[in-house]
Amino acid sequence: MINIIGAGFGRTGTLSLKLALEQLGYGPCHHMDEVLAHRETIAAWTSAAEGAPVDWDSLYGQYRSTVDWPGARFWRELADHYPSARVILTVRDPEKWYDSARSTLFQAI
């Protein structure tokens, strides 16, 4: 069951938040790194992005929190599905965010 939903985009401190949540007992925490480590979930995330119904409990399994992508894309749906979960929005100065994203995330695209 997801207890914490991170609504912030990557490059807004999501990896630090993941580590903090795990230290506070809200782990394991799902992060984009988990998708890369468990590529078998990519098809389910792609289907979700295309609007297909999602079995959130099955997709998240034993995770207790989620931050970064792709969970941040679905924070509203997750908040509806897990109404007792807290939502945390991480933010960053827009220009600094863009510079960071351009030199990291955008390079991967």
Biopython code that builds the backbone (N, CA, C, O; Angstrom):
import numpy as np
from Bio.PDB.StructureBuilder import StructureBuilder

atoms = [
    (1, "MET", "N", (0.847, -1.182, 0.000)),
    (1, "MET", "CA", (0.000, 0.000, 0.000)),
    (1, "MET", "C", (0.889, 1.240, 0.000)),
    (1, "MET", "O", (1.825, 1.348, 0.791)),
    (2, "ILE", "N", (0.588, 2.151, -0.878)),
    (2, "ILE", "CA", (1.355, 3.392, -0.985)),
    (2, "ILE", "C", (0.884, 4.361, 0.108)),
    (2, "ILE", "O", (-0.305, 4.659, 0.223)),
    (3, "ASN", "N", (1.845, 4.846, 0.909)),
    (3, "ASN", "CA", (1.557, 5.809, 1.970)),
    (3, "ASN", "C", (1.986, 7.229, 1.614)),
    (3, "ASN", "O", (1.434, 8.197, 2.136)),
    (4, "ILE", "N", (2.978, 7.355, 0.719)),
    (4, "ILE", "CA", (3.498, 8.660, 0.315)),
    (4, "ILE", "C", (3.567, 8.692, -1.204)),
    (4, "ILE", "O", (4.088, 7.771, -1.833)),
    (5, "ILE", "N", (3.034, 9.767, -1.790)),
    (5, "ILE", "CA", (3.050, 9.955, -3.241)),
    (5, "ILE", "C", (3.839, 11.226, -3.538)),
    (5, "ILE", "O", (3.464, 12.317, -3.109)),
    (6, "GLY", "N", (4.922, 11.073, -4.269)),
    (6, "GLY", "CA", (5.705, 12.230, -4.687)),
    (6, "GLY", "C", (5.180, 12.761, -6.005)),
    (6, "GLY", "O", (5.134, 12.034, -6.998)),
    (7, "ALA", "N", (4.781, 14.030, -6.022)),
    (7, "ALA", "CA", (4.215, 14.632, -7.229)),
    (7, "ALA", "C", (5.229, 15.480, -7.999)),
    (7, "ALA", "O", (4.888, 16.055, -9.032)),
    (8, "GLY", "N", (6.453, 15.563, -7.517)),
    (8, "GLY", "CA", (7.455, 16.394, -8.173)),
    (8, "GLY", "C", (8.157, 15.685, -9.308)),
    (8, "GLY", "O", (8.380, 14.476, -9.261)),
    (9, "PHE", "N", (8.504, 16.450, -10.332)),
    (9, "PHE", "CA", (9.257, 15.916, -11.470)),
    (9, "PHE", "C", (10.682, 15.591, -11.048)),
    (9, "PHE", "O", (11.162, 16.051, -10.012)),
    (10, "GLY", "N", (11.348, 14.789, -11.876)),
    (10, "GLY", "CA", (12.753, 14.516, -11.686)),
    (10, "GLY", "C", (13.556, 15.803, -11.664)),
    (10, "GLY", "O", (13.140, 16.808, -12.240)),
    (11, "ARG", "N", (14.694, 15.777, -11.008)),
    (11, "ARG", "CA", (15.595, 16.916, -10.867)),
    (11, "ARG", "C", (15.057, 17.936, -9.866)),
    (11, "ARG", "O", (15.475, 19.094, -9.869)),
    (12, "THR", "N", (14.116, 17.498, -9.000)),
    (12, "THR", "CA", (13.620, 18.377, -7.930)),
    (12, "THR", "C", (13.913, 17.778, -6.551)),
    (12, "THR", "O", (13.218, 18.068, -5.578)),
    (13, "GLY", "N", (14.939, 16.949, -6.484)),
    (13, "GLY", "CA", (15.303, 16.336, -5.210)),
    (13, "GLY", "C", (14.623, 15.016, -4.944)),
    (13, "GLY", "O", (14.546, 14.579, -3.796)),
    (14, "THR", "N", (14.126, 14.371, -5.984)),
    (14, "THR", "CA", (13.367, 13.142, -5.778)),
    (14, "THR", "C", (14.228, 11.986, -5.269)),
    (14, "THR", "O", (13.754, 11.179, -4.469)),
    (15, "LEU", "N", (15.474, 11.889, -5.712)),
    (15, "LEU", "CA", (16.313, 10.802, -5.216)),
    (15, "LEU", "C", (16.633, 10.997, -3.732)),
    (15, "LEU", "O", (16.655, 10.035, -2.965)),
    (16, "SER", "N", (16.880, 12.238, -3.335)),
    (16, "SER", "CA", (17.095, 12.528, -1.911)),
    (16, "SER", "C", (15.844, 12.219, -1.106)),
    (16, "SER", "O", (15.925, 11.671, -0.006)),
    (17, "LEU", "N", (14.677, 12.571, -1.657)),
    (17, "LEU", "CA", (13.416, 12.277, -0.979)),
    (17, "LEU", "C", (13.218, 10.773, -0.863)),
    (17, "LEU", "O", (12.784, 10.288, 0.181)),
    (18, "LYS", "N", (13.528, 10.029, -1.914)),
    (18, "LYS", "CA", (13.430, 8.559, -1.870)),
    (18, "LYS", "C", (14.250, 8.007, -0.711)),
    (18, "LYS", "O", (13.754, 7.210, 0.085)),
    (19, "LEU", "N", (15.493, 8.431, -0.620)),
    (19, "LEU", "CA", (16.370, 7.940, 0.440)),
    (19, "LEU", "C", (15.848, 8.329, 1.826)),
    (19, "LEU", "O", (15.903, 7.531, 2.762)),
    (20, "ALA", "N", (15.347, 9.548, 1.947)),
    (20, "ALA", "CA", (14.800, 9.999, 3.233)),
    (20, "ALA", "C", (13.567, 9.192, 3.616)),
    (20, "ALA", "O", (13.429, 8.778, 4.767)),
    (21, "LEU", "N", (12.671, 8.965, 2.663)),
    (21, "LEU", "CA", (11.463, 8.191, 2.959)),
    (21, "LEU", "C", (11.815, 6.774, 3.399)),
    (21, "LEU", "O", (11.194, 6.227, 4.310)),
    (22, "GLU", "N", (12.804, 6.188, 2.753)),
    (22, "GLU", "CA", (13.212, 4.841, 3.149)),
    (22, "GLU", "C", (13.814, 4.833, 4.549)),
    (22, "GLU", "O", (13.593, 3.891, 5.310)),
    (23, "GLN", "N", (14.568, 5.865, 4.895)),
    (23, "GLN", "CA", (15.122, 5.941, 6.253)),
    (23, "GLN", "C", (14.031, 6.152, 7.290)),
    (23, "GLN", "O", (14.165, 5.712, 8.432)),
    (24, "LEU", "N", (12.950, 6.822, 6.901)),
    (24, "LEU", "CA", (11.841, 7.094, 7.822)),
    (24, "LEU", "C", (10.850, 5.927, 7.918)),
    (24, "LEU", "O", (9.865, 6.007, 8.651)),
    (25, "GLY", "N", (11.113, 4.852, 7.181)),
    (25, "GLY", "CA", (10.249, 3.684, 7.265)),
    (25, "GLY", "C", (9.189, 3.593, 6.191)),
    (25, "GLY", "O", (8.278, 2.772, 6.302)),
    (26, "TYR", "N", (9.276, 4.409, 5.154)),
    (26, "TYR", "CA", (8.312, 4.382, 4.056)),
    (26, "TYR", "C", (8.902, 3.710, 2.819)),
    (26, "TYR", "O", (8.588, 4.072, 1.685)),
    (27, "GLY", "N", (9.754, 2.733, 3.063)),
    (27, "GLY", "CA", (10.367, 2.028, 1.962)),
    (27, "GLY", "C", (9.833, 0.612, 1.869)),
    (27, "GLY", "O", (9.207, 0.105, 2.800)),
    (28, "PRO", "N", (10.084, -0.007, 0.751)),
    (28, "PRO", "CA", (10.837, 0.575, -0.344)),
    (28, "PRO", "C", (10.055, 1.671, -1.065)),
    (28, "PRO", "O", (8.824, 1.692, -1.067)),
    (29, "CYS", "N", (10.811, 2.572, -1.671)),
    (29, "CYS", "CA", (10.226, 3.700, -2.391)),
    (29, "CYS", "C", (10.474, 3.515, -3.889)),
    (29, "CYS", "O", (11.599, 3.262, -4.320)),
    (30, "HIS", "N", (9.408, 3.644, -4.667)),
    (30, "HIS", "CA", (9.515, 3.508, -6.121)),
    (30, "HIS", "C", (10.007, 4.817, -6.725)),
    (30, "HIS", "O", (9.541, 5.895, -6.358)),
    (31, "HIS", "N", (10.944, 4.713, -7.647)),
    (31, "HIS", "CA", (11.596, 5.854, -8.313)),
    (31, "HIS", "C", (11.885, 5.382, -9.730)),
    (31, "HIS", "O", (11.873, 4.178, -9.987)),
    (32, "MET", "N", (12.139, 6.276, -10.634)),
    (32, "MET", "CA", (12.450, 5.883, -12.013)),
    (32, "MET", "C", (13.564, 4.846, -12.061)),
    (32, "MET", "O", (13.581, 3.998, -12.953)),
    (33, "ASP", "N", (14.486, 4.903, -11.117)),
    (33, "ASP", "CA", (15.546, 3.894, -11.061)),
    (33, "ASP", "C", (14.973, 2.481, -10.953)),
    (33, "ASP", "O", (15.570, 1.527, -11.454)),
    (34, "GLU", "N", (13.821, 2.346, -10.303)),
    (34, "GLU", "CA", (13.189, 1.038, -10.157)),
    (34, "GLU", "C", (12.678, 0.530, -11.504)),
    (34, "GLU", "O", (12.738, -0.668, -11.780)),
    (35, "VAL", "N", (12.179, 1.433, -12.334)),
    (35, "VAL", "CA", (11.720, 1.033, -13.666)),
    (35, "VAL", "C", (12.912, 0.525, -14.477)),
    (35, "VAL", "O", (12.817, -0.487, -15.170)),
    (36, "LEU", "N", (14.023, 1.236, -14.382)),
    (36, "LEU", "CA", (15.220, 0.813, -15.111)),
    (36, "LEU", "C", (15.747, -0.523, -14.598)),
    (36, "LEU", "O", (16.277, -1.322, -15.370)),
    (37, "ALA", "N", (15.605, -0.762, -13.314)),
    (37, "ALA", "CA", (16.065, -2.025, -12.722)),
    (37, "ALA", "C", (15.086, -3.170, -12.978)),
    (37, "ALA", "O", (15.476, -4.337, -12.973)),
    (38, "HIS", "N", (13.822, -2.837, -13.200)),
    (38, "HIS", "CA", (12.772, -3.853, -13.415)),
    (38, "HIS", "C", (12.055, -3.546, -14.725)),
    (38, "HIS", "O", (10.893, -3.142, -14.739)),
    (39, "ARG", "N", (12.758, -3.744, -15.797)),
    (39, "ARG", "CA", (12.236, -3.386, -17.129)),
    (39, "ARG", "C", (10.964, -4.147, -17.499)),
    (39, "ARG", "O", (10.243, -3.744, -18.412)),
    (40, "GLU", "N", (10.691, -5.224, -16.808)),
    (40, "GLU", "CA", (9.460, -5.971, -17.084)),
    (40, "GLU", "C", (8.214, -5.153, -16.746)),
    (40, "GLU", "O", (7.115, -5.520, -17.161)),
    (41, "THR", "N", (8.358, -4.051, -16.002)),
    (41, "THR", "CA", (7.203, -3.205, -15.671)),
    (41, "THR", "C", (6.947, -2.122, -16.719)),
    (41, "THR", "O", (5.933, -1.427, -16.654)),
    (42, "ILE", "N", (7.852, -1.974, -17.677)),
    (42, "ILE", "CA", (7.716, -0.902, -18.670)),
    (42, "ILE", "C", (6.407, -1.022, -19.450)),
    (42, "ILE", "O", (5.750, -0.013, -19.705)),
    (43, "ALA", "N", (6.022, -2.233, -19.830)),
    (43, "ALA", "CA", (4.776, -2.416, -20.591)),
    (43, "ALA", "C", (3.570, -1.931, -19.792)),
    (43, "ALA", "O", (2.669, -1.309, -20.354)),
    (44, "ALA", "N", (3.544, -2.206, -18.497)),
    (44, "ALA", "CA", (2.418, -1.749, -17.659)),
    (44, "ALA", "C", (2.400, -0.230, -17.558)),
    (44, "ALA", "O", (1.335, 0.384, -17.616)),
    (45, "TRP", "N", (3.581, 0.382, -17.405)),
    (45, "TRP", "CA", (3.641, 1.850, -17.329)),
    (45, "TRP", "C", (3.250, 2.479, -18.662)),
    (45, "TRP", "O", (2.587, 3.516, -18.691)),
    (46, "THR", "N", (3.656, 1.857, -19.758)),
    (46, "THR", "CA", (3.281, 2.360, -21.083)),
    (46, "THR", "C", (1.774, 2.269, -21.278)),
    (46, "THR", "O", (1.156, 3.204, -21.786)),
    (47, "SER", "N", (1.188, 1.161, -20.884)),
    (47, "SER", "CA", (-0.273, 1.011, -20.978)),
    (47, "SER", "C", (-0.985, 2.061, -20.140)),
    (47, "SER", "O", (-1.989, 2.627, -20.572)),
    (48, "ALA", "N", (-0.473, 2.322, -18.949)),
    (48, "ALA", "CA", (-1.069, 3.351, -18.089)),
    (48, "ALA", "C", (-1.008, 4.716, -18.769)),
    (48, "ALA", "O", (-1.975, 5.477, -18.731)),
    (49, "ALA", "N", (0.119, 5.020, -19.385)),
    (49, "ALA", "CA", (0.276, 6.308, -20.072)),
    (49, "ALA", "C", (-0.673, 6.425, -21.258)),
    (49, "ALA", "O", (-1.067, 7.528, -21.638)),
    (50, "GLU", "N", (-1.036, 5.293, -21.836)),
    (50, "GLU", "CA", (-1.976, 5.284, -22.960)),
    (50, "GLU", "C", (-3.430, 5.281, -22.508)),
    (50, "GLU", "O", (-4.339, 5.265, -23.338)),
    (51, "GLY", "N", (-3.655, 5.297, -21.191)),
    (51, "GLY", "CA", (-5.009, 5.389, -20.666)),
    (51, "GLY", "C", (-5.661, 4.080, -20.295)),
    (51, "GLY", "O", (-6.842, 4.059, -19.949)),
    (52, "ALA", "N", (-4.928, 2.991, -20.357)),
    (52, "ALA", "CA", (-5.491, 1.689, -19.984)),
    (52, "ALA", "C", (-5.726, 1.636, -18.473)),
    (52, "ALA", "O", (-5.046, 2.329, -17.715)),
    (53, "PRO", "N", (-6.675, 0.828, -18.038)),
    (53, "PRO", "CA", (-6.882, 0.655, -16.597)),
    (53, "PRO", "C", (-5.622, 0.085, -15.950)),
    (53, "PRO", "O", (-4.896, -0.702, -16.556)),
    (54, "VAL", "N", (-5.378, 0.500, -14.702)),
    (54, "VAL", "CA", (-4.170, 0.088, -13.998)),
    (54, "VAL", "C", (-4.545, -0.578, -12.680)),
    (54, "VAL", "O", (-5.385, -0.075, -11.935)),
    (55, "ASP", "N", (-3.915, -1.708, -12.405)),
    (55, "ASP", "CA", (-4.034, -2.345, -11.100)),
    (55, "ASP", "C", (-2.871, -1.812, -10.263)),
    (55, "ASP", "O", (-1.800, -2.417, -10.216)),
    (56, "TRP", "N", (-3.096, -0.669, -9.601)),
    (56, "TRP", "CA", (-2.025, 0.008, -8.865)),
    (56, "TRP", "C", (-1.414, -0.876, -7.789)),
    (56, "TRP", "O", (-0.201, -0.855, -7.580)),
    (57, "ASP", "N", (-2.253, -1.658, -7.102)),
    (57, "ASP", "CA", (-1.741, -2.520, -6.032)),
    (57, "ASP", "C", (-0.772, -3.560, -6.584)),
    (57, "ASP", "O", (0.246, -3.863, -5.962)),
    (58, "SER", "N", (-1.092, -4.099, -7.745)),
    (58, "SER", "CA", (-0.210, -5.077, -8.363)),
    (58, "SER", "C", (1.059, -4.419, -8.901)),
    (58, "SER", "O", (2.155, -4.953, -8.735)),
    (59, "LEU", "N", (0.913, -3.274, -9.537)),
    (59, "LEU", "CA", (2.064, -2.595, -10.131)),
    (59, "LEU", "C", (3.059, -2.145, -9.067)),
    (59, "LEU", "O", (4.270, -2.248, -9.263)),
    (60, "TYR", "N", (2.555, -1.651, -7.949)),
    (60, "TYR", "CA", (3.448, -1.177, -6.894)),
    (60, "TYR", "C", (3.867, -2.274, -5.915)),
    (60, "TYR", "O", (4.843, -2.103, -5.184)),
    (61, "GLY", "N", (3.154, -3.383, -5.889)),
    (61, "GLY", "CA", (3.571, -4.506, -5.045)),
    (61, "GLY", "C", (3.854, -4.101, -3.613)),
    (61, "GLY", "O", (2.978, -3.593, -2.913)),
    (62, "GLN", "N", (5.083, -4.329, -3.184)),
    (62, "GLN", "CA", (5.478, -4.068, -1.797)),
    (62, "GLN", "C", (5.983, -2.648, -1.551)),
    (62, "GLN", "O", (6.382, -2.335, -0.429)),
    (63, "TYR", "N", (5.979, -1.777, -2.568)),
    (63, "TYR", "CA", (6.434, -0.397, -2.364)),
    (63, "TYR", "C", (5.479, 0.324, -1.423)),
    (63, "TYR", "O", (4.265, 0.124, -1.474)),
    (64, "ARG", "N", (6.048, 1.171, -0.560)),
    (64, "ARG", "CA", (5.236, 1.938, 0.387)),
    (64, "ARG", "C", (5.172, 3.411, 0.018)),
    (64, "ARG", "O", (4.385, 4.168, 0.586)),
    (65, "SER", "N", (6.005, 3.812, -0.941)),
    (65, "SER", "CA", (6.011, 5.206, -1.382)),
    (65, "SER", "C", (6.475, 5.249, -2.829)),
    (65, "SER", "O", (7.048, 4.288, -3.341)),
    (66, "THR", "N", (6.218, 6.379, -3.479)),
    (66, "THR", "CA", (6.631, 6.570, -4.867)),
    (66, "THR", "C", (7.011, 8.023, -5.074)),
    (66, "THR", "O", (6.317, 8.930, -4.614)),
    (67, "VAL", "N", (8.110, 8.236, -5.766)),
    (67, "VAL", "CA", (8.572, 9.579, -6.115)),
    (67, "VAL", "C", (9.109, 9.536, -7.543)),
    (67, "VAL", "O", (9.358, 8.455, -8.078)),
    (68, "ASP", "N", (9.287, 10.679, -8.152)),
    (68, "ASP", "CA", (9.864, 10.794, -9.483)),
    (68, "ASP", "C", (8.903, 10.206, -10.516)),
    (68, "ASP", "O", (7.735, 9.948, -10.222)),
    (69, "TRP", "N", (9.403, 10.007, -11.696)),
    (69, "TRP", "CA", (8.645, 9.464, -12.808)),
    (69, "TRP", "C", (8.680, 7.958, -12.710)),
    (69, "TRP", "O", (9.687, 7.447, -12.220)),
    (70, "PRO", "N", (7.722, 7.220, -13.108)),
    (70, "PRO", "CA", (6.476, 7.637, -13.711)),
    (70, "PRO", "C", (5.362, 7.945, -12.717)),
    (70, "PRO", "O", (4.305, 8.440, -13.108)),
    (71, "GLY", "N", (5.586, 7.658, -11.437)),
    (71, "GLY", "CA", (4.535, 7.890, -10.444)),
    (71, "GLY", "C", (4.047, 9.325, -10.394)),
    (71, "GLY", "O", (2.856, 9.570, -10.205)),
    (72, "ALA", "N", (4.964, 10.282, -10.563)),
    (72, "ALA", "CA", (4.560, 11.694, -10.515)),
    (72, "ALA", "C", (3.551, 12.028, -11.608)),
    (72, "ALA", "O", (2.718, 12.917, -11.431)),
    (73, "ARG", "N", (3.617, 11.331, -12.723)),
    (73, "ARG", "CA", (2.662, 11.549, -13.821)),
    (73, "ARG", "C", (1.239, 11.156, -13.390)),
    (73, "ARG", "O", (0.257, 11.713, -13.882)),
    (74, "PHE", "N", (1.146, 10.206, -12.480)),
    (74, "PHE", "CA", (-0.149, 9.658, -12.072)),
    (74, "PHE", "C", (-0.525, 10.030, -10.643)),
    (74, "PHE", "O", (-1.312, 9.322, -10.014)),
    (75, "TRP", "N", (0.012, 11.108, -10.122)),
    (75, "TRP", "CA", (-0.217, 11.409, -8.708)),
    (75, "TRP", "C", (-1.698, 11.567, -8.377)),
    (75, "TRP", "O", (-2.129, 11.168, -7.295)),
    (76, "ARG", "N", (-2.477, 12.135, -9.279)),
    (76, "ARG", "CA", (-3.919, 12.295, -9.007)),
    (76, "ARG", "C", (-4.620, 10.938, -8.918)),
    (76, "ARG", "O", (-5.407, 10.690, -8.003)),
    (77, "GLU", "N", (-4.323, 10.073, -9.875)),
    (77, "GLU", "CA", (-4.923, 8.740, -9.867)),
    (77, "GLU", "C", (-4.499, 7.970, -8.619)),
    (77, "GLU", "O", (-5.305, 7.275, -8.000)),
    (78, "LEU", "N", (-3.228, 8.103, -8.262)),
    (78, "LEU", "CA", (-2.735, 7.420, -7.066)),
    (78, "LEU", "C", (-3.382, 7.971, -5.800)),
    (78, "LEU", "O", (-3.706, 7.208, -4.891)),
    (79, "ALA", "N", (-3.573, 9.279, -5.732)),
    (79, "ALA", "CA", (-4.224, 9.886, -4.569)),
    (79, "ALA", "C", (-5.673, 9.411, -4.456)),
    (79, "ALA", "O", (-6.179, 9.223, -3.349)),
    (80, "ASP", "N", (-6.336, 9.217, -5.586)),
    (80, "ASP", "CA", (-7.699, 8.682, -5.567)),
    (80, "ASP", "C", (-7.701, 7.227, -5.096)),
    (80, "ASP", "O", (-8.564, 6.819, -4.319)),
    (81, "HIS", "N", (-6.734, 6.457, -5.572)),
    (81, "HIS", "CA", (-6.681, 5.038, -5.233)),
    (81, "HIS", "C", (-6.216, 4.806, -3.791)),
    (81, "HIS", "O", (-6.672, 3.878, -3.122)),
    (82, "TYR", "N", (-5.308, 5.656, -3.328)),
    (82, "TYR", "CA", (-4.777, 5.560, -1.958)),
    (82, "TYR", "C", (-5.152, 6.835, -1.195)),
    (82, "TYR", "O", (-4.289, 7.678, -0.948)),
    (83, "PRO", "N", (-6.428, 6.986, -0.819)),
    (83, "PRO", "CA", (-6.891, 8.251, -0.246)),
    (83, "PRO", "C", (-6.233, 8.641, 1.080)),
    (83, "PRO", "O", (-6.267, 9.813, 1.455)),
    (84, "SER", "N", (-5.647, 7.703, 1.783)),
    (84, "SER", "CA", (-4.983, 8.056, 3.037)),
    (84, "SER", "C", (-3.516, 8.450, 2.836)),
    (84, "SER", "O", (-2.848, 8.872, 3.779)),
    (85, "ALA", "N", (-3.026, 8.311, 1.614)),
    (85, "ALA", "CA", (-1.626, 8.654, 1.327)),
    (85, "ALA", "C", (-1.432, 10.167, 1.371)),
    (85, "ALA", "O", (-2.328, 10.937, 1.026)),
    (86, "ARG", "N", (-0.253, 10.566, 1.800)),
    (86, "ARG", "CA", (0.147, 11.972, 1.787)),
    (86, "ARG", "C", (0.823, 12.258, 0.451)),
    (86, "ARG", "O", (1.550, 11.417, -0.078)),
    (87, "VAL", "N", (0.581, 13.445, -0.089)),
    (87, "VAL", "CA", (1.193, 13.857, -1.350)),
    (87, "VAL", "C", (2.249, 14.912, -1.041)),
    (87, "VAL", "O", (1.977, 15.896, -0.354)),
    (88, "ILE", "N", (3.453, 14.697, -1.556)),
    (88, "ILE", "CA", (4.549, 15.641, -1.377)),
    (88, "ILE", "C", (4.945, 16.181, -2.747)),
    (88, "ILE", "O", (5.255, 15.412, -3.657)),
    (89, "LEU", "N", (4.934, 17.493, -2.889)),
    (89, "LEU", "CA", (5.353, 18.135, -4.131)),
    (89, "LEU", "C", (6.724, 18.753, -3.921)),
    (89, "LEU", "O", (6.885, 19.669, -3.115)),
    (90, "THR", "N", (7.718, 18.246, -4.652)),
    (90, "THR", "CA", (9.047, 18.844, -4.622)),
    (90, "THR", "C", (9.147, 19.812, -5.793)),
    (90, "THR", "O", (8.665, 19.530, -6.890)),
    (91, "VAL", "N", (9.772, 20.947, -5.548)),
    (91, "VAL", "CA", (9.905, 21.972, -6.581)),
    (91, "VAL", "C", (11.342, 22.476, -6.611)),
    (91, "VAL", "O", (12.143, 22.191, -5.722)),
    (92, "ARG", "N", (11.640, 23.228, -7.653)),
    (92, "ARG", "CA", (12.973, 23.791, -7.826)),
    (92, "ARG", "C", (12.838, 25.048, -8.669)),
    (92, "ARG", "O", (11.917, 25.157, -9.477)),
    (93, "ASP", "N", (13.740, 25.990, -8.490)),
    (93, "ASP", "CA", (13.755, 27.186, -9.322)),
    (93, "ASP", "C", (13.674, 26.747, -10.787)),
    (93, "ASP", "O", (14.464, 25.906, -11.216)),
    (94, "PRO", "N", (12.732, 27.300, -11.564)),
    (94, "PRO", "CA", (12.518, 26.825, -12.937)),
    (94, "PRO", "C", (13.764, 26.889, -13.827)),
    (94, "PRO", "O", (14.003, 25.961, -14.599)),
    (95, "GLU", "N", (14.546, 27.936, -13.742)),
    (95, "GLU", "CA", (15.732, 28.030, -14.589)),
    (95, "GLU", "C", (16.781, 26.994, -14.191)),
    (95, "GLU", "O", (17.416, 26.386, -15.053)),
    (96, "LYS", "N", (16.961, 26.796, -12.890)),
    (96, "LYS", "CA", (17.917, 25.786, -12.433)),
    (96, "LYS", "C", (17.420, 24.383, -12.774)),
    (96, "LYS", "O", (18.209, 23.499, -13.108)),
    (97, "TRP", "N", (16.098, 24.189, -12.686)),
    (97, "TRP", "CA", (15.541, 22.896, -13.059)),
    (97, "TRP", "C", (15.814, 22.622, -14.535)),
    (97, "TRP", "O", (16.266, 21.535, -14.894)),
    (98, "TYR", "N", (15.544, 23.597, -15.381)),
    (98, "TYR", "CA", (15.734, 23.403, -16.818)),
    (98, "TYR", "C", (17.199, 23.096, -17.133)),
    (98, "TYR", "O", (17.488, 22.180, -17.903)),
    (99, "ASP", "N", (18.116, 23.850, -16.547)),
    (99, "ASP", "CA", (19.540, 23.604, -16.780)),
    (99, "ASP", "C", (19.920, 22.185, -16.368)),
    (99, "ASP", "O", (20.652, 21.501, -17.084)),
    (100, "SER", "N", (19.425, 21.747, -15.218)),
    (100, "SER", "CA", (19.724, 20.409, -14.729)),
    (100, "SER", "C", (19.099, 19.346, -15.630)),
    (100, "SER", "O", (19.757, 18.368, -15.987)),
    (101, "ALA", "N", (17.837, 19.533, -15.998)),
    (101, "ALA", "CA", (17.155, 18.573, -16.863)),
    (101, "ALA", "C", (17.815, 18.508, -18.238)),
    (101, "ALA", "O", (17.954, 17.428, -18.812)),
    (102, "ARG", "N", (18.218, 19.654, -18.762)),
    (102, "ARG", "CA", (18.859, 19.701, -20.083)),
    (102, "ARG", "C", (20.173, 18.912, -20.078)),
    (102, "ARG", "O", (20.494, 18.233, -21.053)),
    (103, "SER", "N", (20.924, 19.002, -18.989)),
    (103, "SER", "CA", (22.215, 18.331, -18.944)),
    (103, "SER", "C", (22.122, 16.871, -18.509)),
    (103, "SER", "O", (23.130, 16.165, -18.533)),
    (104, "THR", "N", (20.941, 16.402, -18.114)),
    (104, "THR", "CA", (20.800, 15.007, -17.675)),
    (104, "THR", "C", (19.648, 14.319, -18.403)),
    (104, "THR", "O", (19.886, 13.534, -19.322)),
    (105, "LEU", "N", (18.429, 14.591, -18.017)),
    (105, "LEU", "CA", (17.269, 13.903, -18.569)),
    (105, "LEU", "C", (17.131, 14.090, -20.066)),
    (105, "LEU", "O", (16.893, 13.126, -20.793)),
    (106, "PHE", "N", (17.279, 15.315, -20.531)),
    (106, "PHE", "CA", (17.084, 15.585, -21.954)),
    (106, "PHE", "C", (18.148, 14.906, -22.809)),
    (106, "PHE", "O", (17.900, 14.587, -23.971)),
    (107, "GLN", "N", (19.338, 14.682, -22.238)),
    (107, "GLN", "CA", (20.402, 13.992, -22.974)),
    (107, "GLN", "C", (20.001, 12.549, -23.264)),
    (107, "GLN", "O", (20.366, 11.988, -24.297)),
    (108, "ALA", "N", (19.254, 11.964, -22.353)),
    (108, "ALA", "CA", (18.818, 10.574, -22.538)),
    (108, "ALA", "C", (17.755, 10.463, -23.635)),
    (108, "ALA", "O", (17.609, 9.423, -24.277)),
    (109, "ILE", "N", (17.024, 11.550, -23.833)),
    (109, "ILE", "CA", (15.965, 11.550, -24.844)),
    (109, "ILE", "C", (16.582, 11.758, -26.205)),
    (109, "ILE", "O", (15.868, 11.793, -27.208)),
]
sb = StructureBuilder()
sb.init_structure("model")
sb.init_model(0)
sb.init_chain("A")
sb.init_seg("    ")
for serial, (resi, resn, name, xyz) in enumerate(atoms, 1):
    if name == "N":
        sb.init_residue(resn, " ", resi, " ")
    sb.init_atom(name, np.array(xyz, "f"), 0.0, 1.0, " ", f" {name:<3s}", serial, name[0])
structure = sb.get_structure()
